[in-house]
Amino acid sequence: MSALLEIEDLHIGFGALQAVRGIDVAVARRETHCLVGESGCGKSVSALSVMRLLPPRTRWSAKAISFDGQDIARLNERQMTRLRGDRIGMIFQEPMTSLNPAYTIGSQMTEVLRRHRGASRAEAARRAVAMLDRVGVTAPEMRLGQFPHQLSGGLRQRVMIATALLCEPELLIADEPTTALDVTVQAQILRLLASIQREMGLAVLLITHDLGIVARVADRVSVMYAGKIVEQASAASLFAAPRHPYTRGLLASIPVPGKVRKGERLGSIPGIVPRIEQGFQGCAFRDRCDHAAPECAGAVPEQRAGEGHRYSCRLPPGWIEA
């Protein structure tokens, strides 16, 4: 499959903090690519860089951020405004705060179609109702006149999905789309996204910390830690034989029904994600890793564990079996 989105050597900094340190991510057409890691690893700011929505005064650079062959890292604001919400849609992390509380659902949704498609107010409202119905919102005509606070969290998330899909984008960026939702609603949202992806032929960049979600929906996975991609592989390869100690720690932290006995200690990774500043060298995971050695403070080699499966660690591909 050809890549629709290619991020090459992306760096993002806030003051002395190095939030993203030279990552490479490619998302193929019709593929679901999951960006996984703990909070504070740099996942969300990486996605915001694709949309060019980083905060003012952010230091960032990239060899290229290519969308369908066009380097969007070099587009001006007018050109980016045409692209956002049209060919690239985004579901932001918090549906509770991503909708403007001062405007109705209808005014916020129809603005997208009026700006990008030149639709009349009546046509935009008709298409907004149709999309709300498509994503499973009950009484969609009534919802257009309501304000965000009048909707439940699950309904607000569906409104966010509907808004992101109004212009039938080629790429959908979903940043923690099930955050703060209960398990039942979370499952409904994931099924909805999978169904719409198949129907519309979307490429999806899904950002999450939940490997249970990744196992259900991902084609490829990039595991991110302290601003770096530490392991990247197909979902099947990653879950069958994870190579990086951080990836293995994440998987070991998931309780498995029927395998975790009563009273048995659940898996965990000690410590927290470190603050990475300019001049940092070596493996950022070494202070939390059971396999750390003095050489981990030096250059970190990139290893290959099969076709399309690479990871950054001094441990060789066969260390798991050794």
Long-range contacts (C-beta under 8 A, 24 or more apart in sequence): 1-28, 1-29, 1-30, 1-31, 2-28, 2-29, 3-27, 3-28, 3-29, 3-66, 4-28, 4-29, 4-67, 4-68, 4-170, 4-171, 4-203, 5-50, 5-65, 5-66, 5-67, 5-171, 5-203, 5-205, 6-64, 6-65, 6-66, 7-46, 7-49, 7-50, 7-62, 7-64, 7-65, 7-66, 8-62, 8-63, 8-64, 8-65, 8-66, 9-61, 9-62, 9-63, 10-46, 10-49, 10-60, 10-61, 10-62, 10-65, 11-59, 11-60, 11-61, 11-62, 12-42, 12-45, 12-46, 12-49, 12-54, 12-58, 12-59, 12-60, 12-227, 13-58, 13-59, 13-60, 13-278, 14-55, 14-58, 14-59, 16-277, 16-278, 17-275, 17-276, 17-277, 18-227, 18-276, 18-277, 18-278, 18-280, 19-45, 19-227, 19-276, 20-45, 20-46, 20-49, 20-60, 20-227, 21-226, 21-227, 21-228, 21-276, 22-228, 23-222, 23-224, 23-227, 23-228, 23-229, 24-229, 25-205, 25-222, 25-229, 25-232, 27-171, 27-203, 27-204, 27-205, 28-203, 28-219, 28-220, 29-170, 29-201, 29-203, 30-197, 30-201, 30-202, 30-203, 31-203, 31-204, 31-219, 31-220, 32-197, 32-203, 32-204, 32-206, 32-217, 32-218, 32-219, 32-220, 33-203, 33-204, 33-205, 33-206, 33-218, 33-219, 33-220, 33-221, 33-222, 34-206, 34-207, 34-208, 34-213, 34-214, 34-217, 34-218, 34-220, 34-221, 34-222, 34-235, 35-205, 35-206, 35-207, 35-208, 35-222, 35-224, 36-208, 36-209, 36-211, 36-214, 36-221, 36-222, 36-223, 36-224, 36-250, 37-209, 37-223, 37-224, 37-225, 38-209, 38-225, 38-273, 39-209, 39-273, 40-272, 40-273, 41-224, 41-225, 41-226, 41-227, 41-273, 42-224, 42-226, 42-227, 43-175, 43-207, 43-224, 44-93, 44-175, 44-176, 44-207, 46-224, 47-90, 47-173, 47-175, 47-205, 47-207, 50-88, 50-173, 50-205, 51-80, 51-84, 51-88, 51-90, 51-173, 52-77, 52-80, 52-84, 53-84, 67-171, 68-170, 82-116, 85-112, 85-115, 85-116, 85-164, 85-166, 85-167, 85-169, 86-116, 86-167, 86-169, 87-167, 87-169, 87-170, 87-171, 88-169, 88-170, 88-171, 88-172, 88-173, 89-163, 89-164, 89-165, 89-166, 89-167, 89-169, 89-171, 89-172, 89-173, 90-164, 90-172, 90-173, 90-174, 90-175, 91-157, 91-160, 91-161, 91-164, 91-172, 91-173, 91-174, 91-175, 91-177, 92-160, 92-175, 93-175, 93-176, 93-179, 94-179, 94-180, 95-153, 95-156, 95-157, 95-159, 95-160, 95-180, 96-148, 96-153, 96-156, 96-180, 98-160, 99-148, 99-156, 99-159, 99-160, 100-148, 101-147, 101-148, 101-149, 103-147, 104-144, 104-145, 104-146, 104-147, 105-143, 105-144, 105-145, 105-146, 105-147, 105-148, 105-151, 105-159, 106-143, 106-144, 106-145, 108-163, 109-144, 109-159, 109-162, 109-163, 109-166, 112-163, 112-166, 112-167, 113-166, 113-167, 116-167, 117-167, 127-166, 128-162, 128-166, 131-162, 131-165, 131-166, 132-158, 132-159, 132-162, 134-162, 134-165, 134-196, 135-161, 135-162, 135-165, 135-192, 135-196, 136-188, 136-192, 137-162, 153-180, 153-181, 153-185, 154-181, 154-185, 154-188, 154-189, 157-181, 157-185, 157-189, 158-189, 158-192, 161-189, 161-192, 161-193, 161-196, 165-196, 165-200, 168-200, 169-202, 170-202, 170-203, 171-202, 171-203, 171-204, 171-205, 172-197, 172-202, 172-203, 172-204, 172-205, 173-204, 173-205, 173-207, 174-204, 174-205, 174-206, 174-207, 175-207, 176-207, 176-208, 176-209, 177-206, 178-208, 178-210, 178-213, 190-216, 190-217, 193-217, 211-250, 211-251, 211-254, 212-254, 215-239, 220-308, 223-247, 223-250, 225-273, 225-284, 225-285, 226-273, 226-274, 226-276, 226-284, 226-285, 227-276, 227-284, 228-284, 228-312, 229-312, 230-285, 230-311, 230-312, 230-313, 231-309, 231-310, 231-311, 231-312, 232-308, 232-309, 232-310, 232-311, 233-305, 233-306, 233-308, 233-309, 233-310, 233-311, 234-308, 234-309, 237-305, 237-306, 237-308, 237-309, 238-309, 241-305, 241-320, 243-303, 243-305, 243-309, 243-311, 243-313, 243-315, 243-317, 243-319, 243-320, 244-285, 244-311, 244-312, 244-313, 245-285, 245-289, 245-290, 245-291, 245-313, 245-315, 246-285, 246-288, 246-289, 247-311, 249-288, 283-312, 283-313, 283-314, 291-315, 291-319
